[in-house]
Amino acid sequence: MEKNSYKDQIVYQIYPRSFSDSQSDGVGDIKGIVDKLDYLKDLGITTIWLSPIFSSPMEDGGYDIADYYHVDSLFGTDEDLDLLLKESKKRGLKILLDLVVNHTSDKHHWFLEAKKSKDNPYHDYYVWREKPNTLKSTFGGSAWEYNAETNEYYLHLFAKGQPDLNWQNPALRNDIYKMMNYWLDKGVYGFRMDVIENIGKDPDNLITANGPTLHPILQEMAASTFAKKDSMTVGETWCSNAETRVLYTDPKRHELNMVFLFDDFSHFENPKYGKWVRKPFVMKELREIIFHRQMVEQEKSWDTLYWNNHDLPRALNRYIDLKYRGEGAKMLLAANLFMRGTPFIYQGDEIGMVNGSFRSKEEYRDIETLNAYDELKSKGLDNKSIEKAIREVSRDNARVPMQWSSKAHFGFSNGQPWLKCSDDGIAWTVEEETKNPRSVLSFYKKALLIWKDRQFRDLLKDGKFIPQYEESDCLWSYRRIHEGKTLEVIANFSNQTQKLPKIEGQIILHNYNYRLSDNLRPYEAIVIYKD
């Protein structure tokens, strides 16, 4: 059986709460996604990744799962998910589920039993210690919470309501594999694996990521589940880099297909305040990080090509002068799409969505954001700086409702949305951009058609990656070369005009109406093909 179809996929991530509401309750749902399948098919994507839709108290937006087998009523019913799988298959679209197995909700029946006594069969499904050590939660404060029933502390690397699972317990692992196979057998294509680097943790030695048992566990997981099928697996790995990535992705190690790396985002963090306070953006440093990934042990790795997801502020706000919003959105796609890897599009990328328009603490919903107010204050940041940091970096920026039309709430819902909509203009909606052949949406459709064209598939899958103009502070340029064919990308990653390098070949994609003879305008991108 062919087992590398993941190399031919274009993935579209949906944050279900904010995508499309079919019930007028202000919350996106599964039937809303079904209603938009034709839109997604027309866009050109081939695989849909769903952020968690399973039963949850929603302390962390569904990443605190209370039941891995049933849909949360907020999003619909189990039958709705069956319908989504059926209707997606009709259109040739595949479904990725978010696999959240570093932790569960504290409302999961495993934990409800585990906390009753040390003798309970489920007690060892979680990580317990008689005394806490110095480990800190990602969301602030200690990573340990006291449980009076057993006079112990349980580990939670994230929220208190997200107790960490004990992956050293074979019974726990078998239950997880059983659940994964259940969904694979129902027709799910694979999994995006939430903070998967944490499951091999060694908390007594303060090791939370890339621990000593991680890779043996992943190899066992693969052999027990998705390796039996033509599937897609992508791991979320905040603490890995281009070199350690190959431990996950080398085909000979039989673990995962791909991982998400975040070293480009983390590179611009302030050492004292972490991600919340950003160092000045330097394009040359970003380019060096991402091009380095492309160059490291290509036979052992396959990249995830993305700018955005539900955890990051929008790339347009991070990297682009918004006076050139449309040109910048198109340039970001062209710059990234033709590298070596599988493209991931986050909902709204294709219409140039930007960060949310939050004005006060009361408008945020994300637990990490709300906790950050106190955490940053304890580190000495003043109130004005805290507000600025949160406004720029909050995960809620990427979670504002999708902008479909000029109707109230951008056509997302007939009810009051669960999260404040952007203050954006109606020009940046699917409805308006569909009418405009020069829109960001139209550019996305054209670019994805090129990517899928059989003429370019071998070149993009197997072509050598060669950086160009590495001395430049503004040019993002590379070539892909394979069997006498060349695809070249030249992009101006700045708001200043740049001297245009010599072009040889056929221009197959361009984000401006016409080309100047010897200059690249702000955020201008050109893709050239030559055989």
C-alpha positions as CSV (number, residue, x, y, z in Angstrom):
1,M,0.0,0.0,0.0
2,E,1.2,3.5,-0.9
3,K,1.8,5.3,2.4
4,N,3.0,8.8,1.6
5,S,-0.1,10.4,0.2
6,Y,0.4,13.1,2.9
7,K,3.0,14.7,0.5
8,D,0.2,15.5,-2.0
9,Q,-2.2,17.1,0.5
10,I,-3.1,20.8,1.1
11,V,-4.4,21.0,4.7
12,Y,-7.0,23.6,5.9
13,Q,-7.3,24.1,9.6
14,I,-10.7,24.8,11.0
15,Y,-11.2,26.2,14.5
16,P,-14.8,24.9,14.8
17,R,-16.0,27.5,17.3
18,S,-15.2,30.3,14.9
19,F,-15.8,28.9,11.5
20,S,-19.6,28.7,10.7
21,D,-22.6,28.6,13.0
22,S,-25.6,26.7,11.7
23,Q,-27.7,26.9,14.9
24,S,-27.7,30.7,15.5
25,D,-26.3,30.2,19.0
26,G,-23.1,32.2,18.4
27,V,-20.8,29.1,18.3
28,G,-19.5,27.4,15.1
29,D,-20.5,23.8,14.8
30,I,-20.1,20.7,12.6
31,K,-23.1,21.3,10.5
32,G,-21.7,24.7,9.8
33,I,-18.6,23.0,8.5
34,V,-20.7,20.7,6.3
35,D,-22.4,23.7,4.8
36,K,-19.0,25.1,3.7
37,L,-17.5,21.9,2.2
38,D,-18.2,23.1,-1.3
39,Y,-16.4,26.4,-0.6
40,L,-13.4,24.4,0.7
41,K,-13.4,22.1,-2.3
42,D,-13.5,25.1,-4.6
43,L,-10.6,26.8,-2.7
44,G,-8.4,23.8,-3.6
45,I,-7.6,22.2,-0.3
46,T,-7.7,18.4,0.1
47,T,-7.6,17.8,3.8
48,I,-9.4,19.4,6.7
49,W,-7.9,19.5,10.2
50,L,-10.4,20.1,12.9
51,S,-9.4,21.5,16.3
52,P,-11.0,19.5,19.1
53,I,-14.7,18.8,18.8
54,F,-15.1,16.3,21.6
55,S,-16.9,16.4,24.9
56,S,-15.1,19.0,27.1
57,P,-15.8,21.6,29.8
58,M,-13.9,24.0,27.5
59,E,-11.5,25.3,30.0
60,D,-8.9,25.5,27.2
61,G,-11.1,25.7,24.1
62,G,-11.7,22.0,23.8
63,Y,-8.1,21.0,24.4
64,D,-9.3,19.6,27.7
65,I,-11.1,16.5,26.5
66,A,-13.6,14.7,28.8
67,D,-14.6,11.9,26.3
68,Y,-12.6,10.9,23.3
69,Y,-15.5,9.1,21.7
70,H,-18.3,11.7,21.6
71,V,-18.9,15.1,20.1
72,D,-19.5,18.0,22.5
73,S,-23.1,19.2,22.3
74,L,-21.6,22.7,21.7
75,F,-20.6,21.5,18.2
76,G,-23.5,19.1,17.5
77,T,-23.9,15.3,17.7
78,D,-22.0,12.1,16.9
79,E,-24.3,11.8,13.9
80,D,-23.2,15.2,12.7
81,L,-19.6,14.1,12.7
82,D,-20.6,11.0,10.8
83,L,-22.2,13.3,8.2
84,L,-19.1,15.4,8.0
85,L,-17.0,12.3,7.3
86,K,-19.5,11.1,4.7
87,E,-19.9,14.5,2.9
88,S,-16.2,15.2,2.9
89,K,-15.5,11.8,1.3
90,K,-18.0,12.5,-1.4
91,R,-15.9,15.6,-2.3
92,G,-12.6,13.9,-2.1
93,L,-11.7,15.7,1.1
94,K,-9.9,14.0,4.0
95,I,-10.3,14.7,7.8
96,L,-7.6,15.1,10.4
97,L,-8.6,15.0,14.1
98,D,-6.7,16.9,16.8
99,L,-5.2,14.2,19.0
100,V,-5.0,15.6,22.6
101,V,-3.3,12.9,24.6
102,N,-0.7,14.5,26.7
103,H,-3.5,15.3,29.1
104,T,-7.3,15.0,29.6
105,S,-9.8,17.2,31.2
106,D,-10.2,16.7,35.0
107,K,-13.8,15.8,34.1
108,H,-12.7,12.7,32.2
109,H,-13.9,9.5,33.9
110,W,-10.3,8.3,34.1
111,F,-9.4,11.2,36.3
112,L,-12.6,11.2,38.3
113,E,-11.7,7.6,39.3
114,A,-8.0,8.3,39.6
115,K,-8.3,10.9,42.2
116,K,-10.4,8.8,44.5
117,S,-7.7,6.6,45.9
118,K,-4.1,5.3,45.2
119,D,-5.6,1.8,44.8
120,N,-8.0,2.8,42.0
121,P,-7.1,1.1,38.7
122,Y,-7.1,4.5,37.0
123,H,-4.8,6.2,39.5
124,D,-1.7,5.3,37.5
125,Y,-3.2,6.8,34.4
126,Y,-1.9,10.2,35.7
127,V,1.3,11.6,37.1
128,W,1.3,11.9,40.9
129,R,3.9,12.9,43.5
130,E,3.8,13.3,47.3
131,K,5.5,16.7,47.1
132,P,5.6,19.2,44.2
133,N,8.9,20.3,42.6
134,T,9.7,23.5,40.8
135,L,8.0,22.7,37.5
136,K,5.9,25.6,36.1
137,S,2.7,25.4,34.1
138,T,2.7,26.9,30.6
139,F,-0.3,28.9,31.7
140,G,1.3,30.3,34.8
141,G,2.0,29.1,38.3
142,S,3.0,25.7,39.6
143,A,2.5,22.7,37.4
144,W,1.3,20.7,40.5
145,E,-2.2,20.7,42.1
146,Y,-3.1,19.2,45.4
147,N,-5.7,16.3,45.6
148,A,-7.0,15.9,49.1
149,E,-8.5,12.4,48.6
150,T,-5.0,10.9,48.1
151,N,-2.9,13.5,49.8
152,E,-0.9,13.9,46.6
153,Y,-0.2,16.4,43.9
154,Y,-1.0,15.7,40.2
155,L,1.0,17.2,37.3
156,H,-0.6,19.6,34.9
157,L,1.8,21.2,32.4
158,F,-1.1,23.4,31.2
159,A,-4.3,24.4,33.1
160,K,-5.3,22.8,36.5
161,G,-8.2,21.2,34.7
162,Q,-5.8,19.4,32.3
163,P,-4.0,16.7,34.3
164,D,-1.1,15.0,32.5
165,L,-1.5,11.4,31.5
166,N,1.1,8.9,32.6
167,W,2.5,7.5,29.3
168,Q,4.7,5.1,31.2
169,N,1.6,3.0,32.0
170,P,1.0,0.3,29.3
171,A,-2.7,0.2,30.2
172,L,-3.1,3.9,29.5
173,R,-1.2,3.5,26.2
174,N,-3.4,0.7,25.1
175,D,-6.6,2.7,25.8
176,I,-5.2,5.6,23.8
177,Y,-4.3,3.3,20.8
178,K,-7.8,1.7,21.0
179,M,-9.3,5.1,20.7
180,M,-7.1,6.1,17.8
181,N,-7.9,2.9,15.9
182,Y,-11.6,3.6,16.5
183,W,-11.4,6.9,14.6
184,L,-9.1,5.5,11.9
185,D,-11.5,2.7,11.2
186,K,-14.3,5.2,10.9
187,G,-12.5,6.9,8.0
188,V,-10.4,9.6,9.7
189,Y,-7.2,10.2,7.6
190,G,-5.0,10.8,10.6
191,F,-4.1,13.2,13.5
192,R,-2.5,16.5,14.4
193,M,-0.9,15.6,17.7
194,D,-1.2,18.3,20.3
195,V,2.0,18.9,22.3
196,I,3.1,15.4,21.5
197,E,6.7,16.2,22.6
198,N,5.5,16.2,26.2
199,I,4.3,12.6,26.5
200,G,7.8,11.2,27.2
201,K,8.3,13.6,30.1
202,D,10.5,13.0,33.1
203,P,9.1,15.4,35.7
204,D,11.5,14.4,38.5
205,N,14.4,15.6,36.4
206,L,12.4,18.7,35.2
207,I,12.2,17.3,31.7
208,T,8.9,18.1,30.1
209,A,9.7,17.9,26.3
210,N,11.6,15.4,24.3
211,G,12.1,13.1,27.3
212,P,13.9,9.8,27.3
213,T,10.9,7.6,26.5
214,L,9.3,9.8,23.9
215,H,10.5,8.2,20.7
216,P,10.1,4.5,21.8
217,I,6.5,5.5,22.7
218,L,5.9,7.1,19.3
219,Q,7.3,4.0,17.5
220,E,5.0,1.8,19.5
221,M,2.1,4.1,18.8
222,A,2.7,4.1,15.1
223,A,3.0,0.3,14.9
224,S,-0.2,-0.1,16.9
225,T,-2.3,2.4,15.0
226,F,-1.7,4.7,12.0
227,A,1.3,2.9,10.4
228,K,-1.1,0.2,9.3
229,K,-2.9,2.6,7.0
230,D,-2.2,5.4,4.5
231,S,-2.5,8.2,7.0
232,M,-1.2,11.6,7.9
233,T,0.4,12.4,11.2
234,V,1.8,15.8,12.3
235,G,3.2,16.5,15.7
236,E,3.2,19.8,17.6
237,T,6.7,20.3,18.9
238,W,7.5,23.7,20.4
239,C,10.9,22.6,21.8
240,S,12.3,21.0,18.7
241,N,14.4,22.4,15.9
242,A,15.5,21.4,12.4
243,E,18.1,19.0,13.8
244,T,15.9,17.2,16.4
245,R,13.0,17.1,14.0
246,V,14.5,14.2,12.1
247,L,14.1,12.0,15.2
248,Y,10.4,12.2,14.6
249,T,10.3,12.2,10.8
250,D,13.0,10.0,9.5
251,P,11.1,7.3,7.6
252,K,13.5,4.6,8.9
253,R,12.5,5.4,12.5
254,H,8.7,4.8,11.8
255,E,7.3,7.6,13.9
256,L,5.5,10.6,12.4
257,N,5.2,12.1,8.9
258,M,5.8,15.7,9.9
259,V,6.1,18.1,12.9
260,F,5.2,21.7,13.5
261,L,8.3,23.7,14.5
262,F,8.0,27.1,16.2
263,D,11.6,28.2,16.3
264,D,10.8,31.0,13.9
265,F,8.1,32.4,16.3
266,S,10.2,31.7,19.5
267,H,13.3,33.4,18.0
268,F,11.7,36.8,18.5
269,E,10.7,36.3,22.1
270,N,12.0,38.5,24.9
271,P,14.0,36.3,27.3
272,K,12.3,37.7,30.4
273,Y,8.7,37.9,29.2
274,G,8.7,35.0,26.7
275,K,6.3,35.2,23.7
276,W,4.4,38.2,25.1
277,V,7.0,40.8,24.4
278,R,8.5,40.6,20.9
279,K,11.9,41.6,19.7
280,P,12.1,43.6,16.5
281,F,11.3,41.6,13.4
282,V,14.3,41.0,11.2
283,M,13.4,39.3,7.9
284,K,16.9,38.0,7.3
285,E,16.8,36.1,10.6
286,L,13.3,34.6,9.8
287,R,14.5,33.5,6.4
288,E,17.6,31.9,7.8
289,I,15.6,29.8,10.3
290,I,13.0,28.6,7.7
291,F,15.5,28.0,4.9
292,H,17.7,26.1,7.4
293,R,14.8,23.7,8.0
294,Q,14.6,23.1,4.2
295,M,18.3,22.2,4.0
296,V,18.7,19.8,7.0
297,E,18.7,16.1,6.0
298,Q,16.0,16.3,3.4
299,E,15.8,12.6,3.0
300,K,14.9,12.3,6.7
301,S,12.4,15.1,6.9
302,W,9.2,16.6,5.4
303,D,8.2,20.1,6.4
304,T,5.0,21.7,7.4
305,L,4.6,24.8,5.4
306,Y,2.5,27.3,7.4
307,W,2.3,30.8,8.8
308,N,-0.7,30.7,11.1
309,N,-2.7,28.4,13.4
310,H,-5.1,28.8,16.4
311,D,-2.2,29.5,18.8
312,L,-0.4,32.3,16.9
313,P,-1.2,35.9,16.2
314,R,-1.7,36.4,12.5
315,A,1.4,36.5,10.3
316,L,0.1,39.6,8.5
317,N,0.4,41.5,11.8
318,R,3.7,39.9,12.7
319,Y,5.5,40.5,9.4
320,I,3.7,42.8,7.1
321,D,3.1,46.6,6.9
322,L,-0.7,46.5,6.7
323,K,-0.8,49.4,4.3
324,Y,0.0,46.6,1.9
325,R,-2.3,44.0,3.4
326,G,-3.5,42.3,0.2
327,E,-0.1,42.2,-1.5
328,G,1.5,41.0,1.7
329,A,-1.1,38.2,2.2
330,K,-0.4,37.0,-1.4
331,M,3.3,37.3,-1.0
332,L,3.3,35.2,2.2
333,L,1.5,32.4,0.4
334,A,3.8,32.5,-2.7
335,A,7.0,32.6,-0.5
336,N,6.0,29.6,1.5
337,L,3.9,27.4,-0.8
338,F,6.6,26.1,-3.1
339,M,9.1,24.9,-0.5
340,R,9.5,21.3,0.3
341,G,6.6,20.1,2.5
342,T,2.9,19.9,3.0
343,P,1.0,23.3,3.0
344,F,-1.2,24.2,6.0
345,I,-3.7,27.0,5.6
346,Y,-5.5,28.4,8.7
347,Q,-9.0,29.6,8.3
348,G,-9.1,33.2,7.1
349,D,-5.6,33.1,5.6
350,E,-7.2,32.9,2.2
351,I,-9.0,36.2,2.6
352,G,-6.2,38.1,4.4
353,M,-7.6,38.1,7.9
354,V,-5.7,40.0,10.5
355,N,-5.6,40.0,14.3
356,G,-8.8,40.6,16.3
357,S,-9.8,44.0,17.6
358,F,-9.9,43.6,21.4
359,R,-10.0,46.6,23.6
360,S,-10.3,45.3,27.2
361,K,-9.7,42.2,29.3
362,E,-13.4,41.5,29.3
363,E,-13.4,40.8,25.6
364,Y,-10.9,37.9,25.7
365,R,-11.9,34.3,26.3
366,D,-8.5,32.4,26.1
367,I,-7.3,31.0,29.4
368,E,-3.7,31.6,28.6
369,T,-4.4,35.2,27.8
370,L,-6.4,35.8,31.0
371,N,-3.7,34.2,33.1
372,A,-1.0,36.3,31.4
373,Y,-2.3,39.6,33.0
374,D,-1.2,38.4,36.5
375,E,1.8,36.5,35.2
376,L,3.3,39.5,33.3
377,K,2.6,41.8,36.2
378,S,4.5,39.5,38.6
379,K,7.5,39.8,36.2
380,G,7.4,43.6,36.5
381,L,5.7,44.7,33.3
382,D,3.6,47.8,33.6
383,N,-0.1,47.8,32.8
384,K,0.2,49.7,29.5
385,S,2.9,47.3,28.3
386,I,0.8,44.3,29.4
387,E,-2.2,45.5,27.5
388,K,-0.1,46.1,24.4
389,A,1.6,42.6,24.7
390,I,-1.7,40.8,25.0
391,R,-3.4,42.8,22.2
392,E,-0.6,41.7,19.9
393,V,0.1,38.1,20.9
394,S,-3.1,36.7,22.4
395,R,-4.3,33.4,20.9
396,D,-7.7,34.9,20.6
397,N,-6.4,37.0,17.7
398,A,-6.5,33.9,15.5
399,R,-9.8,32.7,16.9
400,V,-12.1,35.6,15.9
401,P,-15.1,34.4,13.8
402,M,-14.5,33.7,10.1
403,Q,-15.5,36.6,7.8
404,W,-18.0,35.2,5.3
405,S,-20.2,38.2,4.2
406,S,-21.4,41.7,4.7
407,K,-24.2,40.4,7.0
408,A,-24.2,41.0,10.8
409,H,-21.2,39.3,12.4
410,F,-19.7,38.8,9.0
411,G,-22.3,36.1,8.3
412,F,-20.7,33.8,10.8
413,S,-23.8,33.6,13.0
414,N,-27.3,35.0,13.4
415,G,-26.7,35.0,17.1
416,Q,-24.3,36.8,19.3
417,P,-20.8,35.3,18.6
418,W,-19.0,33.6,21.5
419,L,-15.9,35.8,20.7
420,K,-15.9,39.4,19.5
421,C,-15.7,39.7,15.8
422,S,-13.0,41.8,14.2
423,D,-13.7,45.5,13.4
424,D,-12.6,44.7,9.8
425,G,-14.3,46.2,6.7
426,I,-16.5,44.0,4.5
427,A,-13.9,44.1,1.7
428,W,-12.1,41.3,3.6
429,T,-14.9,38.7,3.4
430,V,-15.4,35.6,1.2
431,E,-18.4,37.3,-0.4
432,E,-16.6,40.4,-1.6
433,E,-13.3,38.6,-2.5
434,T,-15.2,36.1,-4.6
435,K,-16.3,38.9,-6.9
436,N,-12.8,40.3,-7.3
437,P,-10.3,38.4,-9.6
438,R,-7.4,40.2,-8.0
439,S,-8.4,39.4,-4.4
440,V,-6.4,37.4,-1.9
441,L,-9.0,34.6,-2.3
442,S,-8.6,34.5,-6.1
443,F,-4.8,34.4,-5.7
444,Y,-5.0,31.5,-3.3
445,K,-7.2,29.5,-5.7
446,K,-4.8,30.1,-8.6
447,A,-1.7,29.3,-6.5
448,L,-3.2,26.0,-5.2
449,L,-4.1,24.9,-8.7
450,I,-0.5,25.4,-9.7
451,W,0.7,23.4,-6.7
452,K,-1.6,20.5,-7.5
453,D,-0.8,20.5,-11.3
454,R,0.8,17.2,-12.3
455,Q,3.4,19.1,-14.2
456,F,4.9,20.3,-10.9
457,R,4.3,17.5,-8.5
458,D,7.6,15.6,-8.8
459,L,9.5,18.9,-8.8
460,L,7.8,20.1,-5.6
461,K,8.1,16.7,-3.9
462,D,11.6,15.7,-4.9
463,G,13.3,18.9,-6.2
464,K,16.4,20.2,-4.5
465,F,16.0,23.3,-2.4
466,I,18.5,26.0,-3.3
467,P,18.4,29.4,-1.4
468,Q,19.2,32.6,-3.4
469,Y,20.3,36.1,-2.6
470,E,21.2,35.2,1.0
471,E,23.1,38.4,1.4
472,S,19.9,40.5,0.8
473,D,18.1,42.0,3.8
474,C,14.7,41.9,2.0
475,L,14.6,39.2,-0.7
476,W,13.0,35.8,0.0
477,S,14.1,33.7,-2.9
478,Y,14.9,30.1,-3.7
479,R,14.9,27.6,-6.5
480,R,13.5,24.1,-6.7
481,I,15.4,21.9,-9.3
482,H,14.5,18.4,-10.4
483,E,15.4,16.5,-13.6
484,G,16.0,19.6,-15.7
485,K,13.0,21.5,-14.4
486,T,13.4,24.7,-12.3
487,L,10.8,26.6,-10.2
488,E,12.0,29.9,-8.8
489,V,10.4,32.1,-6.2
490,I,11.5,35.7,-5.9
491,A,9.7,37.8,-3.2
492,N,10.2,41.2,-1.7
493,F,9.6,40.7,2.0
494,S,9.6,44.4,2.8
495,N,7.7,47.6,2.3
496,Q,10.5,49.2,0.3
497,T,11.2,48.8,-3.4
498,Q,14.0,46.4,-4.3
499,K,16.1,45.9,-7.4
500,L,14.6,43.1,-9.4
501,P,17.0,40.1,-10.0
502,K,17.2,38.9,-13.6
503,I,14.2,36.7,-14.6
504,E,14.6,33.7,-16.9
505,G,11.6,31.5,-17.7
506,Q,7.8,31.7,-17.6
507,I,6.1,33.7,-14.9
508,I,3.3,31.4,-13.6
509,L,2.2,33.3,-10.6
510,H,2.5,37.0,-9.7
511,N,0.7,39.0,-7.0
512,Y,0.6,42.4,-8.8
513,N,-1.4,43.4,-11.9
514,Y,1.7,43.9,-14.0
515,R,5.5,43.7,-13.7
516,L,7.9,46.6,-13.6
517,S,11.1,46.2,-15.7
518,D,13.7,46.4,-13.0
519,N,12.1,46.7,-9.6
520,L,10.2,44.7,-7.1
521,R,7.5,46.7,-5.4
522,P,6.6,46.3,-1.7
523,Y,5.8,42.6,-1.0
524,E,5.8,41.8,-4.7
525,A,6.2,38.0,-5.4
526,I,7.0,36.3,-8.6
527,V,7.1,32.5,-9.3
528,I,8.9,31.4,-12.5
529,Y,9.0,28.0,-14.2
530,K,11.7,26.8,-16.6
531,D,12.2,23.4,-18.2
